[in-house]
Amino acid sequence: MDRAVTDAGGQRVLVVDDEPSITDAVATALRYEGFEVEEAATGRSALQAAQTGRPDMIILDVMLPDLDGFEVTKRLRAEGNRTPILFLTARDALEDKLTGLTEGGDDYVTKPFALAEIVARVKVIIERVYGGAAGGEVLRFADVEMDVLGHVVRRDGAEISLTATEFKLLQYFMDNPRQVLSKSQILDSVWHYDFDGDANVVETYVSYLRKKLERHGPPLIQTIRLVGYALREPPESG
């Protein structure tokens, strides 16, 4: 991310839903908490608002009248836009959740929902993405280097493009090298809540992270069967 945000004052949230009552309720709740809110009702208007308004966070309905939320996310990510996205949808099947996360979403809330939950998740995601980075902090493990404040990861000198959640997951591994981390520990530390007890999200994101890291070197994240995962140096070759 290219800017740090530490409090709600001035943080911009784009709320996208084709149901005016939902848009108004979510926007009102966020404004009450001190956020600046822009609203959109279609996928195309959401794309334009995200491109021109540079929000700090997007709350995005999946079922939109033109481009669905997954397609909007796919296009934003293809443009290099890494603004964190919270999906809102009536779909609650696991495959729908994983589709949203695969396209680059950061979280997923099913309708009906409590406004307090939306506000809480927005705050958690913003803190996860923008907050808590010490100035100039650089983490290193094996041939991986992470510039926390600059949100840049390199392996063997090659820059690796990560989503906000992938970045936070890798940061957690690099903060706890060689330790075996359970799925529940990862959920609590990276997502800051239990994600409805759905540990599949950890498996999914570890898989994405592994693939990106392994394009530039040997495996670093090991699966510890029935326990969890560990970031460990690759074995010596030969």
Rosetta blueprint (number, residue, H / E / L):
1 M L
2 D L
3 R L
4 A L
5 V L
6 T L
7 D L
8 A L
9 G L
10 G L
11 Q L
12 R E
13 V E
14 L E
15 V E
16 V E
17 D L
18 D L
19 E L
20 P H
21 S H
22 I H
23 T H
24 D H
25 A H
26 V H
27 A H
28 T H
29 A H
30 L H
31 R H
32 Y H
33 E L
34 G L
35 F L
36 E E
37 V E
38 E E
39 E E
40 A E
41 A L
42 T L
43 G H
44 R H
45 S H
46 A H
47 L H
48 Q H
49 A H
50 A H
51 Q H
52 T H
53 G H
54 R L
55 P L
56 D L
57 M E
58 I E
59 I E
60 L E
61 D E
62 V L
63 M L
64 L L
65 P L
66 D L
67 L L
68 D L
69 G H
70 F H
71 E H
72 V H
73 T H
74 K H
75 R H
76 L H
77 R H
78 A H
79 E L
80 G L
81 N L
82 R L
83 T L
84 P L
85 I E
86 L E
87 F E
88 L E
89 T E
90 A L
91 R L
92 D L
93 A L
94 L H
95 E H
96 D H
97 K H
98 L H
99 T H
100 G H
101 L H
102 T H
103 E L
104 G L
105 G L
106 D L
107 D E
108 Y E
109 V E
110 T E
111 K L
112 P L
113 F L
114 A L
115 L H
116 A H
117 E H
118 I H
119 V H
120 A H
121 R H
122 V H
123 K H
124 V H
125 I H
126 I H
127 E H
128 R H
129 V H
130 Y H
131 G L
132 G L
133 A L
134 A L
135 G L
136 G L
137 E L
138 V E
139 L E
140 R E
141 F E
142 A L
143 D L
144 V E
145 E E
146 M E
147 D E
148 V L
149 L L
150 G L
151 H L
152 V E
153 V E
154 R E
155 R E
156 D L
157 G L
158 A E
159 E E
160 I E
161 S L
162 L L
163 T L
164 A H
165 T H
166 E H
167 F H
168 K H
169 L H
170 L H
171 Q H
172 Y H
173 F H
174 M H
175 D H
176 N L
177 P L
178 R L
179 Q L
180 V L
181 L E
182 S E
183 K H
184 S H
185 Q H
186 I H
187 L H
188 D H
189 S H
190 V H
191 W H
192 H L
193 Y L
194 D L
195 F H
196 D H
197 G H
198 D L
199 A L
200 N H
201 V H
202 V H
203 E H
204 T H
205 Y H
206 V H
207 S H
208 Y H
209 L H
210 R H
211 K H
212 K H
213 L H
214 E H
215 R L
216 H L
217 G L
218 P L
219 P L
220 L L
221 I E
222 Q E
223 T E
224 I E
225 R L
226 L L
227 V L
228 G E
229 Y E
230 A E
231 L E
232 R L
233 E L
234 P L
235 P L
236 E L
237 S L
238 G L
